[in-house]
Amino acid sequence: MELIRGYHNLRPRHRGCVATIGNFDGVHLGHQTVLGQLSEKAAELGVPSVVISFEPYPMEFFAPDKAPARLTRLREKIRALARYAVDRLLCLRFDAEFAAQPAEEFIEHVLLKGLDVRYLVVGDDFRFGKDRRGDFALLRKAGEQHGFQVVNLHTFAIDGERVSSTRVREALAAGEIGQAEQLLGRPYRMCGRVAHGDKRGRTIGFPTANIHLHRTNTPIKGVFAVEMFGIEGEPVQGVANIGTRPTVDGTRSLLEVHLFDFDADIYGRNVSVEFVHKLRDEQQFASFEELRKQIDKDANAARAFFAQRE
């Protein structure tokens, strides 16, 4: 899959495609249905498929304090989209200049001149352009004028309710890992690079792989039985804490993973951590010794979970 960063990187060879527009956060089963719809049309017309997305997401630009936690960072989303036969991802920077762009200008510059879209899939509640004046009707009208088809995206429901990024976030926040996996169509994972930490875990017999998440907020918090991928012997089972580490006065989100029966040097490795089962919420302890005792209990609980699963 080709990543195109910004409108200015569009080239004549990028003209002629089928496209869809959205955040595609999580690339869940609902998104996958849209991508399947897009892929079928791309094959029919003999043109590439393009996902048009934004960085940051519009909500993150307009109301960063109220924006929901991301299910996937850009790197994770790229990896997920590539699995579902997307040919190109056009990532547009959402800033003040972009937000002030009239809807008609977006259609003219991006959809027509930049991409020469032949077929466009969007939700009928999709809004875009300055003051959110652009809508499905405006796109349909533009399509009729310029010869491209605009259609509603196919929704996908489970238990009579539409699959959405919000539903996935709610399941993760509630510790319902199985439900989140059902909505995503795959286990929930987070990716990142293993970094040096403060080495405190080592002093109490629980060395951890520390993964900085580069997020202000995470959709999942607490202590989990996990599996790590991207290292020798994968998947390697372990126990993980994701949160701010209140016992040691932590402030930023960090994923700490203690791997069972594993002592290789993996600093600097890009890894994926799959959340398998929630053990408990993150909590603050009065002392480091109390924390050590709880980690011991958590590790035993995770080992017992994996033993029961086999």
C-alpha positions in Angstrom: 0.0 0.0 0.0 1.2 3.5 -0.9 1.1 6.2 1.7 0.6 9.7 0.2 1.3 12.4 2.9 -0.6 15.5 1.9 -2.3 16.9 -1.1 1.0 18.4 -2.4 2.3 14.9 -2.9 -0.4 13.9 -5.3 1.0 13.2 -8.8 -0.6 12.7 -12.3 -0.3 8.9 -11.8 -2.6 9.1 -8.8 -5.5 10.3 -11.0 -8.3 7.8 -11.6 -9.5 5.8 -8.6 -12.3 4.8 -6.4 -12.2 6.3 -2.9 -13.8 6.6 0.5 -13.3 9.2 3.2 -13.1 8.8 7.0 -11.0 8.4 10.1 -11.1 4.5 9.9 -10.0 4.4 13.5 -9.6 0.7 14.5 -10.3 -0.6 10.9 -13.1 -2.6 12.5 -15.6 -4.9 10.8 -17.8 -2.0 9.7 -14.8 -0.4 8.0 -13.8 -3.7 6.5 -17.2 -3.9 4.9 -16.6 -0.5 3.2 -13.2 -1.6 2.1 -14.6 -4.7 0.5 -17.2 -2.6 -1.3 -14.5 -0.3 -2.5 -12.2 -3.2 -3.6 -15.0 -4.8 -5.7 -15.6 -1.5 -7.5 -11.9 -0.9 -8.0 -11.6 -4.4 -9.7 -14.7 -3.7 -11.8 -13.3 -0.3 -13.1 -9.7 -1.4 -13.2 -8.5 1.5 -11.0 -6.8 1.7 -7.6 -8.7 2.0 -4.3 -7.9 5.0 -2.1 -8.7 5.8 1.5 -8.7 9.5 2.3 -8.1 10.2 6.0 -6.8 13.0 8.2 -4.1 13.7 10.7 -5.0 14.8 13.3 -8.6 13.7 13.2 -11.0 16.6 12.9 -12.3 16.2 16.5 -8.7 16.2 17.8 -8.1 19.5 16.0 -11.4 21.3 17.1 -11.7 19.9 20.6 -8.6 18.0 21.7 -9.7 17.7 25.3 -12.9 16.0 24.3 -11.6 13.8 21.5 -12.0 10.1 22.2 -8.9 7.9 22.7 -7.6 6.5 19.4 -7.9 2.8 18.8 -5.0 3.0 16.3 -2.1 5.3 15.7 -1.3 6.2 12.1 1.3 3.5 11.9 -1.1 0.9 13.2 -3.9 2.0 10.8 -1.5 1.8 7.8 -0.7 -1.8 8.8 -4.4 -2.7 9.2 -5.5 -1.0 5.9 -2.8 -2.8 4.0 -4.4 -6.1 5.1 -7.6 -5.3 3.3 -6.4 -4.7 -0.3 -6.3 -0.9 0.0 -4.0 0.4 -2.7 -3.3 3.9 -1.4 -3.9 6.0 1.7 -4.1 9.7 1.2 -3.4 11.3 4.6 -4.4 15.0 4.6 -3.1 17.3 7.4 -6.1 18.7 9.2 -5.1 22.2 10.4 -6.7 25.7 10.5 -6.1 26.2 6.8 -7.7 22.9 5.9 -10.7 23.5 8.3 -11.4 26.9 6.6 -11.5 25.3 3.1 -15.0 25.5 1.6 -16.6 22.2 0.8 -16.7 23.0 -2.9 -13.0 23.7 -2.9 -12.3 20.3 -1.3 -14.3 18.6 -4.0 -12.5 20.6 -6.7 -8.9 20.2 -5.5 -8.9 16.8 -3.9 -11.6 14.7 -5.5 -11.5 16.1 -9.0 -8.0 17.6 -9.8 -6.0 15.6 -7.4 -7.6 12.1 -7.6 -10.1 12.2 -10.5 -12.4 10.0 -8.4 -14.7 7.7 -10.4 -16.6 6.2 -7.5 -16.9 7.5 -3.9 -18.2 5.7 -0.8 -19.2 7.9 2.2 -21.8 7.8 5.0 -25.0 9.7 4.4 -24.2 11.7 7.6 -20.8 12.7 6.4 -20.0 16.4 6.8 -17.0 18.3 5.5 -15.7 21.7 4.6 -15.9 25.1 6.3 -18.7 25.1 8.9 -19.4 21.5 7.9 -21.5 22.7 5.0 -20.6 19.9 2.7 -22.8 16.9 2.9 -23.9 13.8 1.0 -26.3 15.7 -1.2 -23.5 18.1 -2.3 -21.2 15.2 -3.2 -24.0 13.6 -5.1 -24.6 16.8 -7.1 -20.9 17.1 -7.8 -20.8 13.5 -8.9 -23.7 14.1 -11.4 -21.9 17.2 -12.8 -18.5 15.6 -13.1 -19.3 12.0 -13.9 -18.5 10.1 -10.7 -20.8 7.9 -8.7 -21.5 8.6 -5.0 -22.9 5.8 -2.8 -23.7 5.2 0.8 -21.3 3.0 2.7 -22.7 -0.4 3.7 -23.2 -0.7 7.4 -22.4 -3.8 9.4 -24.3 -4.8 12.5 -23.7 -7.3 15.3 -26.5 -8.1 17.8 -28.7 -5.6 15.9 -26.4 -2.6 16.5 -24.1 -0.9 14.0 -20.4 -1.7 14.5 -18.5 1.5 15.2 -15.3 2.8 16.7 -17.3 4.0 19.6 -18.6 0.5 20.3 -15.1 -0.8 20.2 -13.9 1.9 22.7 -16.7 1.1 25.0 -15.9 -2.6 25.0 -12.2 -2.0 25.7 -13.0 0.5 28.5 -15.3 -2.1 30.1 -12.6 -4.7 29.9 -14.7 -6.8 27.5 -11.8 -7.9 25.4 -13.7 -10.7 23.6 -16.4 -8.2 22.6 -13.8 -5.8 21.2 -12.2 -8.7 19.2 -15.6 -9.6 17.8 -16.2 -6.0 16.6 -12.7 -5.6 15.2 -12.7 -9.0 13.5 -9.2 -9.6 15.1 -7.6 -9.3 18.6 -6.9 -5.8 19.8 -3.2 -4.9 19.6 -1.0 -1.9 20.3 2.4 -1.4 18.6 5.5 0.5 19.6 9.2 0.5 20.1 10.7 -1.1 23.3 12.5 1.7 25.2 14.7 1.9 28.2 12.7 2.5 31.4 13.7 3.3 35.0 14.6 -0.3 35.6 12.5 -0.5 38.8 10.8 -3.7 37.8 14.2 -5.4 37.6 14.9 -4.7 41.2 11.9 -6.7 42.4 12.2 -9.6 40.0 9.8 -8.4 37.3 11.8 -6.8 34.4 9.5 -5.1 31.9 9.6 -4.1 28.3 8.6 -0.5 28.3 6.7 0.8 25.3 6.0 4.5 24.9 2.6 4.8 23.2 2.9 8.5 22.0 -0.7 9.0 23.0 -2.3 11.5 25.4 -5.1 9.0 26.1 -5.5 5.3 25.6 -8.7 3.3 25.0 -7.6 0.6 27.3 -6.3 0.8 30.9 -5.4 -1.7 33.6 -3.6 -5.0 34.0 -3.9 -7.7 31.3 -2.7 -11.1 30.2 -1.0 -10.4 26.9 1.0 -11.9 24.1 3.9 -10.1 22.4 4.7 -10.4 18.7 7.8 -9.2 16.8 10.3 -11.1 19.0 11.9 -14.5 18.9 9.6 -17.2 19.9 6.5 -15.2 19.2 3.9 -15.1 20.6 5.5 -14.7 24.0 3.0 -14.7 26.9 3.2 -12.2 29.7 1.4 -9.7 32.0 1.1 -6.0 31.2 0.1 -2.8 32.8 -1.1 0.1 30.7 -1.7 3.4 32.3 0.1 6.2 34.1 1.7 4.1 37.0 0.3 6.1 39.9 2.3 4.3 42.5 5.6 5.7 41.1 4.0 9.1 40.3 3.7 8.5 36.6 2.0 11.0 34.3 2.2 9.8 30.7 0.6 6.7 29.3 3.0 3.8 29.2 2.7 0.1 28.4 4.9 -2.1 30.6 5.1 -5.8 29.7 6.7 -8.5 31.9 7.3 -11.5 29.6 7.3 -15.0 31.1 10.4 -17.1 30.9 12.1 -14.6 28.6 15.4 -12.8 29.0 16.5 -11.7 25.5 17.6 -8.1 24.8 14.8 -6.5 22.8 15.5 -2.8 23.3 14.7 -0.8 20.2 12.5 -3.5 18.7 9.2 -2.7 17.2 6.7 -5.0 18.8 2.9 -5.7 18.9 1.2 -6.4 22.2 -2.1 -8.3 22.0 -4.5 -7.9 24.9 -6.0 -11.3 25.7 -7.7 -11.0 29.1 -8.2 -8.2 31.6 -7.1 -9.0 35.2 -7.9 -5.8 37.0 -8.0 -2.0 36.9 -4.8 0.0 37.5 -4.6 1.1 41.1 -2.2 3.0 43.4 -0.4 1.2 46.2 1.0 2.6 49.5 4.4 1.2 48.9 6.6 -0.4 46.3 6.6 -3.6 48.3 2.8 -3.8 48.0 3.1 -3.2 44.3 5.6 -6.1 44.1 3.2 -8.5 45.9 0.4 -7.5 43.5 2.5 -7.9 40.4 3.3 -11.4 41.7 -0.4 -12.2 42.0 -1.1 -10.7 38.6 1.6 -12.8 37.0 0.3 -15.9 38.6 -3.3 -15.1 37.4 -2.1 -14.5 33.9 -0.2 -17.8 33.8 -3.3 -19.6 35.2 -5.4 -18.0 32.5 -3.1 -19.1 29.7 -2.8 -22.6 31.2 -6.6 -22.9 31.3 -6.9 -21.7 27.7 -4.6 -24.4 26.3 
